[in-house]
Amino acid sequence: MKKITFTLLLLLVVCSGIHAQNVITIDNSTGSNAQFNDLQTAIASASSGDILYVHPSETNYGNIEVDKPLTLIGFSHSSADKQTLITDLTLSSNASNVTVTGFRITDDLFIANGTPINNVVLENNRFESSMVINNGGVDNLVVRGNVINTMGSGSSTGDTFTNTLITNNLFYGSGLRLRFHESVTVKNNIFLTSDVFNSREETGNVTVQNCIFIGNTSGTANFNDDGVFFENCLAYNRSSGNTEALVGTNNIVNIDPLFTEDNDNANFDALLDNYILQPSSPGIASGVNGENIGIFDGGNFTFNNIGLTNGIPTVNIDAISTTVAPGQNLNVIISTTNN
């Protein structure tokens, strides 16, 4: 039997509470029956408040600009055979009240210069390069459940995000660079050989809570930076070197966090790694309010390794008969998930 796999979004579950919005489907795969095969064309045709379901495809959807309030939902950023890919994603000056979830952005995210935007949610995406937020910036930003190479630049003029929640993300590369620390909450993230940088330390500290920092060096892993204060965080060096004590209170240093599975101790592998803490982990109930530290804090949001969007069930056809005689039944094996 030849195994054939594909996934259907159960839109009725999601759309049961939707009244005025239109639901638009996009798929650039050959032979698709979606309403659009080009994502930018679909965005241009959409009305404010519409929901765009962007199907997985082997073909990248290219450089995309969002210029109105929309919800964009991709399938996954790291599924083994089903990903929704964008090259560059730009949120322009009219892109307030935008949600983007379930995409693999293979280059950069830009929140462009110009009029400030607000109420943006970036969730369950993978950002493989930089998240660049220039002057103008964004107010009321939620960054949650993403896999991020670099957020911000650390410059004195960029990184203009305020009233921002950055939580349940996995950072690698250059990590997190921020400017307006007074209104940014950083909690329950994991930083793999990366750190947090405060570009305006002269005005005070950014407080980082319930985060795990993993080094991989034969020297001393040092995650401290001027203007960064750590509360109830854990720092550990996977290699033979030591770890510098974190500046702050109630931190854990030089103790293995005991992830369920951390394949190579340094890089993120969506199909192998599992950052749920083992029952004997020192991070269990060690957070500021007694929650677990790291990306699985036991709250209402659950990090998904491959970037499936929370709350959208899927139906998988795992196997199907390759040939069927006239009048005989078609044998299908179906599985479901409820993320």
CORZI-V67437 format. One record per run of one state. SS is the DSSP state (H for helix, E for strand, L for the rest). FROM is the first residue (numbers start at 1). TO is the last residue. If there is no record, write none. Layout:
# CORZI-V67437
ss;from;to
SS;FROM;TO
SS;FROM;TO
This chain:
# CORZI-V67437
ss;from;to
L;1;6
E;7;9
L;10;10
H;11;15
L;16;22
E;23;26
L;27;35
E;36;36
L;37;38
H;39;45
L;46;50
E;51;54
L;55;63
E;64;66
L;67;70
E;71;74
L;75;84
E;85;86
L;87;88
E;89;91
L;92;97
E;98;101
L;102;103
E;104;105
L;106;108
E;109;111
L;112;116
E;117;123
L;124;125
E;126;133
L;134;137
E;138;144
L;145;146
E;147;151
L;152;160
E;161;167
L;168;169
E;170;178
L;179;180
H;181;183
E;184;187
L;188;189
E;190;192
L;193;195
E;196;198
L;199;200
H;201;203
L;204;205
E;206;209
L;210;211
E;212;215
L;216;220
E;221;221
L;222;227
E;228;231
L;232;233
E;234;237
L;238;242
E;243;243
L;244;247
E;248;249
L;250;251
E;252;253
L;254;258
E;259;261
L;262;273
E;274;277
L;278;313
E;314;320
L;321;331
E;332;337
L;338;339
